[in-house]
Amino acid sequence: MHANVGDKLLVHGRIVGQHDRIAEVVEVLGAEGTPPFRVRFEDGHETLMSPGPDTVVKPHETA
């Protein structure tokens, strides 16, 4: 998985009733865009993340 600062990570819920979550990549700590990533969720919570197969990268939209 590769991501850049500003990309969004869509983390799918893994159990019934768990909603998908969206996090913005604020820092890429791996080589050449690889995990781990420092991410910020919509509620402001920040964490380090090494996404699994339940996560999709949505590239940053440039205007």
Phi and psi restraints in degrees (range 20) as a CNS / XPLOR table:
assign (resid 1 and name C) (resid 2 and name N)
       (resid 2 and name CA) (resid 2 and name C) 1.0 -125.2 20.0 2
assign (resid 2 and name N) (resid 2 and name CA)
       (resid 2 and name C) (resid 3 and name N) 1.0 143.1 20.0 2
assign (resid 2 and name C) (resid 3 and name N)
       (resid 3 and name CA) (resid 3 and name C) 1.0 -149.2 20.0 2
assign (resid 3 and name N) (resid 3 and name CA)
       (resid 3 and name C) (resid 4 and name N) 1.0 160.7 20.0 2
assign (resid 3 and name C) (resid 4 and name N)
       (resid 4 and name CA) (resid 4 and name C) 1.0 -123.1 20.0 2
assign (resid 4 and name N) (resid 4 and name CA)
       (resid 4 and name C) (resid 5 and name N) 1.0 160.0 20.0 2
assign (resid 4 and name C) (resid 5 and name N)
       (resid 5 and name CA) (resid 5 and name C) 1.0 -57.0 20.0 2
assign (resid 5 and name N) (resid 5 and name CA)
       (resid 5 and name C) (resid 6 and name N) 1.0 133.0 20.0 2
assign (resid 5 and name C) (resid 6 and name N)
       (resid 6 and name CA) (resid 6 and name C) 1.0 98.6 20.0 2
assign (resid 6 and name N) (resid 6 and name CA)
       (resid 6 and name C) (resid 7 and name N) 1.0 -19.2 20.0 2
assign (resid 6 and name C) (resid 7 and name N)
       (resid 7 and name CA) (resid 7 and name C) 1.0 -67.3 20.0 2
assign (resid 7 and name N) (resid 7 and name CA)
       (resid 7 and name C) (resid 8 and name N) 1.0 156.7 20.0 2
assign (resid 7 and name C) (resid 8 and name N)
       (resid 8 and name CA) (resid 8 and name C) 1.0 -105.9 20.0 2
assign (resid 8 and name N) (resid 8 and name CA)
       (resid 8 and name C) (resid 9 and name N) 1.0 142.6 20.0 2
assign (resid 8 and name C) (resid 9 and name N)
       (resid 9 and name CA) (resid 9 and name C) 1.0 -109.6 20.0 2
assign (resid 9 and name N) (resid 9 and name CA)
       (resid 9 and name C) (resid 10 and name N) 1.0 122.8 20.0 2
assign (resid 9 and name C) (resid 10 and name N)
       (resid 10 and name CA) (resid 10 and name C) 1.0 -98.1 20.0 2
assign (resid 10 and name N) (resid 10 and name CA)
       (resid 10 and name C) (resid 11 and name N) 1.0 110.5 20.0 2
assign (resid 10 and name C) (resid 11 and name N)
       (resid 11 and name CA) (resid 11 and name C) 1.0 -101.0 20.0 2
assign (resid 11 and name N) (resid 11 and name CA)
       (resid 11 and name C) (resid 12 and name N) 1.0 111.6 20.0 2
assign (resid 11 and name C) (resid 12 and name N)
       (resid 12 and name CA) (resid 12 and name C) 1.0 -73.5 20.0 2
assign (resid 12 and name N) (resid 12 and name CA)
       (resid 12 and name C) (resid 13 and name N) 1.0 142.7 20.0 2
assign (resid 12 and name C) (resid 13 and name N)
       (resid 13 and name CA) (resid 13 and name C) 1.0 -62.0 20.0 2
assign (resid 13 and name N) (resid 13 and name CA)
       (resid 13 and name C) (resid 14 and name N) 1.0 140.8 20.0 2
assign (resid 13 and name C) (resid 14 and name N)
       (resid 14 and name CA) (resid 14 and name C) 1.0 -100.3 20.0 2
assign (resid 14 and name N) (resid 14 and name CA)
       (resid 14 and name C) (resid 15 and name N) 1.0 -9.9 20.0 2
assign (resid 14 and name C) (resid 15 and name N)
       (resid 15 and name CA) (resid 15 and name C) 1.0 -131.2 20.0 2
assign (resid 15 and name N) (resid 15 and name CA)
       (resid 15 and name C) (resid 16 and name N) 1.0 160.4 20.0 2
assign (resid 15 and name C) (resid 16 and name N)
       (resid 16 and name CA) (resid 16 and name C) 1.0 -59.4 20.0 2
assign (resid 16 and name N) (resid 16 and name CA)
       (resid 16 and name C) (resid 17 and name N) 1.0 131.0 20.0 2
assign (resid 16 and name C) (resid 17 and name N)
       (resid 17 and name CA) (resid 17 and name C) 1.0 90.9 20.0 2
assign (resid 17 and name N) (resid 17 and name CA)
       (resid 17 and name C) (resid 18 and name N) 1.0 -11.3 20.0 2
assign (resid 17 and name C) (resid 18 and name N)
       (resid 18 and name CA) (resid 18 and name C) 1.0 -86.1 20.0 2
assign (resid 18 and name N) (resid 18 and name CA)
       (resid 18 and name C) (resid 19 and name N) 1.0 126.9 20.0 2
assign (resid 18 and name C) (resid 19 and name N)
       (resid 19 and name CA) (resid 19 and name C) 1.0 -80.9 20.0 2
assign (resid 19 and name N) (resid 19 and name CA)
       (resid 19 and name C) (resid 20 and name N) 1.0 156.1 20.0 2
assign (resid 19 and name C) (resid 20 and name N)
       (resid 20 and name CA) (resid 20 and name C) 1.0 -66.8 20.0 2
assign (resid 20 and name N) (resid 20 and name CA)
       (resid 20 and name C) (resid 21 and name N) 1.0 151.3 20.0 2
assign (resid 20 and name C) (resid 21 and name N)
       (resid 21 and name CA) (resid 21 and name C) 1.0 -125.4 20.0 2
assign (resid 21 and name N) (resid 21 and name CA)
       (resid 21 and name C) (resid 22 and name N) 1.0 149.7 20.0 2
assign (resid 21 and name C) (resid 22 and name N)
       (resid 22 and name CA) (resid 22 and name C) 1.0 -118.9 20.0 2
assign (resid 22 and name N) (resid 22 and name CA)
       (resid 22 and name C) (resid 23 and name N) 1.0 132.3 20.0 2
assign (resid 22 and name C) (resid 23 and name N)
       (resid 23 and name CA) (resid 23 and name C) 1.0 -129.0 20.0 2
assign (resid 23 and name N) (resid 23 and name CA)
       (resid 23 and name C) (resid 24 and name N) 1.0 144.2 20.0 2
assign (resid 23 and name C) (resid 24 and name N)
       (resid 24 and name CA) (resid 24 and name C) 1.0 -99.0 20.0 2
assign (resid 24 and name N) (resid 24 and name CA)
       (resid 24 and name C) (resid 25 and name N) 1.0 134.1 20.0 2
assign (resid 24 and name C) (resid 25 and name N)
       (resid 25 and name CA) (resid 25 and name C) 1.0 -74.7 20.0 2
assign (resid 25 and name N) (resid 25 and name CA)
       (resid 25 and name C) (resid 26 and name N) 1.0 119.4 20.0 2
assign (resid 25 and name C) (resid 26 and name N)
       (resid 26 and name CA) (resid 26 and name C) 1.0 -106.6 20.0 2
assign (resid 26 and name N) (resid 26 and name CA)
       (resid 26 and name C) (resid 27 and name N) 1.0 -15.6 20.0 2
assign (resid 26 and name C) (resid 27 and name N)
       (resid 27 and name CA) (resid 27 and name C) 1.0 -159.5 20.0 2
assign (resid 27 and name N) (resid 27 and name CA)
       (resid 27 and name C) (resid 28 and name N) 1.0 136.5 20.0 2
assign (resid 27 and name C) (resid 28 and name N)
       (resid 28 and name CA) (resid 28 and name C) 1.0 -104.5 20.0 2
assign (resid 28 and name N) (resid 28 and name CA)
       (resid 28 and name C) (resid 29 and name N) 1.0 118.9 20.0 2
assign (resid 28 and name C) (resid 29 and name N)
       (resid 29 and name CA) (resid 29 and name C) 1.0 -101.0 20.0 2
assign (resid 29 and name N) (resid 29 and name CA)
       (resid 29 and name C) (resid 30 and name N) 1.0 -13.6 20.0 2
assign (resid 29 and name C) (resid 30 and name N)
       (resid 30 and name CA) (resid 30 and name C) 1.0 -89.7 20.0 2
assign (resid 30 and name N) (resid 30 and name CA)
       (resid 30 and name C) (resid 31 and name N) 1.0 169.3 20.0 2
assign (resid 30 and name C) (resid 31 and name N)
       (resid 31 and name CA) (resid 31 and name C) 1.0 -73.9 20.0 2
assign (resid 31 and name N) (resid 31 and name CA)
       (resid 31 and name C) (resid 32 and name N) 1.0 135.0 20.0 2
assign (resid 31 and name C) (resid 32 and name N)
       (resid 32 and name CA) (resid 32 and name C) 1.0 54.8 20.0 2
assign (resid 32 and name N) (resid 32 and name CA)
       (resid 32 and name C) (resid 33 and name N) 1.0 42.0 20.0 2
assign (resid 32 and name C) (resid 33 and name N)
       (resid 33 and name CA) (resid 33 and name C) 1.0 82.9 20.0 2
assign (resid 33 and name N) (resid 33 and name CA)
       (resid 33 and name C) (resid 34 and name N) 1.0 15.1 20.0 2
assign (resid 33 and name C) (resid 34 and name N)
       (resid 34 and name CA) (resid 34 and name C) 1.0 -96.5 20.0 2
assign (resid 34 and name N) (resid 34 and name CA)
       (resid 34 and name C) (resid 35 and name N) 1.0 161.9 20.0 2
assign (resid 34 and name C) (resid 35 and name N)
       (resid 35 and name CA) (resid 35 and name C) 1.0 -61.6 20.0 2
assign (resid 35 and name N) (resid 35 and name CA)
       (resid 35 and name C) (resid 36 and name N) 1.0 160.5 20.0 2
assign (resid 35 and name C) (resid 36 and name N)
       (resid 36 and name CA) (resid 36 and name C) 1.0 -81.3 20.0 2
assign (resid 36 and name N) (resid 36 and name CA)
       (resid 36 and name C) (resid 37 and name N) 1.0 159.2 20.0 2
assign (resid 36 and name C) (resid 37 and name N)
       (resid 37 and name CA) (resid 37 and name C) 1.0 -119.9 20.0 2
assign (resid 37 and name N) (resid 37 and name CA)
       (resid 37 and name C) (resid 38 and name N) 1.0 143.8 20.0 2
assign (resid 37 and name C) (resid 38 and name N)
       (resid 38 and name CA) (resid 38 and name C) 1.0 -91.0 20.0 2
assign (resid 38 and name N) (resid 38 and name CA)
       (resid 38 and name C) (resid 39 and name N) 1.0 124.7 20.0 2
assign (resid 38 and name C) (resid 39 and name N)
       (resid 39 and name CA) (resid 39 and name C) 1.0 -125.7 20.0 2
assign (resid 39 and name N) (resid 39 and name CA)
       (resid 39 and name C) (resid 40 and name N) 1.0 156.7 20.0 2
assign (resid 39 and name C) (resid 40 and name N)
       (resid 40 and name CA) (resid 40 and name C) 1.0 -123.8 20.0 2
assign (resid 40 and name N) (resid 40 and name CA)
       (resid 40 and name C) (resid 41 and name N) 1.0 121.3 20.0 2
assign (resid 40 and name C) (resid 41 and name N)
       (resid 41 and name CA) (resid 41 and name C) 1.0 -81.0 20.0 2
assign (resid 41 and name N) (resid 41 and name CA)
       (resid 41 and name C) (resid 42 and name N) 1.0 167.3 20.0 2
assign (resid 41 and name C) (resid 42 and name N)
       (resid 42 and name CA) (resid 42 and name C) 1.0 -59.8 20.0 2
assign (resid 42 and name N) (resid 42 and name CA)
       (resid 42 and name C) (resid 43 and name N) 1.0 -25.3 20.0 2
assign (resid 42 and name C) (resid 43 and name N)
       (resid 43 and name CA) (resid 43 and name C) 1.0 -85.9 20.0 2
assign (resid 43 and name N) (resid 43 and name CA)
       (resid 43 and name C) (resid 44 and name N) 1.0 3.3 20.0 2
assign (resid 43 and name C) (resid 44 and name N)
       (resid 44 and name CA) (resid 44 and name C) 1.0 94.9 20.0 2
assign (resid 44 and name N) (resid 44 and name CA)
       (resid 44 and name C) (resid 45 and name N) 1.0 -10.4 20.0 2
assign (resid 44 and name C) (resid 45 and name N)
       (resid 45 and name CA) (resid 45 and name C) 1.0 -66.8 20.0 2
assign (resid 45 and name N) (resid 45 and name CA)
       (resid 45 and name C) (resid 46 and name N) 1.0 132.4 20.0 2
assign (resid 45 and name C) (resid 46 and name N)
       (resid 46 and name CA) (resid 46 and name C) 1.0 -113.8 20.0 2
assign (resid 46 and name N) (resid 46 and name CA)
       (resid 46 and name C) (resid 47 and name N) 1.0 145.8 20.0 2
assign (resid 46 and name C) (resid 47 and name N)
       (resid 47 and name CA) (resid 47 and name C) 1.0 -157.7 20.0 2
assign (resid 47 and name N) (resid 47 and name CA)
       (resid 47 and name C) (resid 48 and name N) 1.0 165.7 20.0 2
assign (resid 47 and name C) (resid 48 and name N)
       (resid 48 and name CA) (resid 48 and name C) 1.0 -88.9 20.0 2
assign (resid 48 and name N) (resid 48 and name CA)
       (resid 48 and name C) (resid 49 and name N) 1.0 141.8 20.0 2
assign (resid 48 and name C) (resid 49 and name N)
       (resid 49 and name CA) (resid 49 and name C) 1.0 -143.1 20.0 2
assign (resid 49 and name N) (resid 49 and name CA)
       (resid 49 and name C) (resid 50 and name N) 1.0 133.8 20.0 2
assign (resid 49 and name C) (resid 50 and name N)
       (resid 50 and name CA) (resid 50 and name C) 1.0 -116.3 20.0 2
assign (resid 50 and name N) (resid 50 and name CA)
       (resid 50 and name C) (resid 51 and name N) 1.0 91.8 20.0 2
assign (resid 50 and name C) (resid 51 and name N)
       (resid 51 and name CA) (resid 51 and name C) 1.0 -60.5 20.0 2
assign (resid 51 and name N) (resid 51 and name CA)
       (resid 51 and name C) (resid 52 and name N) 1.0 147.8 20.0 2
assign (resid 51 and name C) (resid 52 and name N)
       (resid 52 and name CA) (resid 52 and name C) 1.0 -102.3 20.0 2
assign (resid 52 and name N) (resid 52 and name CA)
       (resid 52 and name C) (resid 53 and name N) 1.0 -166.0 20.0 2
assign (resid 52 and name C) (resid 53 and name N)
       (resid 53 and name CA) (resid 53 and name C) 1.0 -69.3 20.0 2
assign (resid 53 and name N) (resid 53 and name CA)
       (resid 53 and name C) (resid 54 and name N) 1.0 -8.9 20.0 2
assign (resid 53 and name C) (resid 54 and name N)
       (resid 54 and name CA) (resid 54 and name C) 1.0 -90.1 20.0 2
assign (resid 54 and name N) (resid 54 and name CA)
       (resid 54 and name C) (resid 55 and name N) 1.0 11.1 20.0 2
assign (resid 54 and name C) (resid 55 and name N)
       (resid 55 and name CA) (resid 55 and name C) 1.0 -120.4 20.0 2
assign (resid 55 and name N) (resid 55 and name CA)
       (resid 55 and name C) (resid 56 and name N) 1.0 139.0 20.0 2
assign (resid 55 and name C) (resid 56 and name N)
       (resid 56 and name CA) (resid 56 and name C) 1.0 -121.4 20.0 2
assign (resid 56 and name N) (resid 56 and name CA)
       (resid 56 and name C) (resid 57 and name N) 1.0 136.7 20.0 2
assign (resid 56 and name C) (resid 57 and name N)
       (resid 57 and name CA) (resid 57 and name C) 1.0 -89.7 20.0 2
assign (resid 57 and name N) (resid 57 and name CA)
       (resid 57 and name C) (resid 58 and name N) 1.0 126.2 20.0 2
assign (resid 57 and name C) (resid 58 and name N)
       (resid 58 and name CA) (resid 58 and name C) 1.0 -108.0 20.0 2
assign (resid 58 and name N) (resid 58 and name CA)
       (resid 58 and name C) (resid 59 and name N) 1.0 110.0 20.0 2
assign (resid 58 and name C) (resid 59 and name N)
       (resid 59 and name CA) (resid 59 and name C) 1.0 -58.1 20.0 2
assign (resid 59 and name N) (resid 59 and name CA)
       (resid 59 and name C) (resid 60 and name N) 1.0 147.0 20.0 2
assign (resid 59 and name C) (resid 60 and name N)
       (resid 60 and name CA) (resid 60 and name C) 1.0 -61.9 20.0 2
assign (resid 60 and name N) (resid 60 and name CA)
       (resid 60 and name C) (resid 61 and name N) 1.0 132.0 20.0 2
assign (resid 60 and name C) (resid 61 and name N)
       (resid 61 and name CA) (resid 61 and name C) 1.0 -88.1 20.0 2
assign (resid 61 and name N) (resid 61 and name CA)
       (resid 61 and name C) (resid 62 and name N) 1.0 121.5 20.0 2
assign (resid 61 and name C) (resid 62 and name N)
       (resid 62 and name CA) (resid 62 and name C) 1.0 -93.6 20.0 2
assign (resid 62 and name N) (resid 62 and name CA)
       (resid 62 and name C) (resid 63 and name N) 1.0 140.0 20.0 2
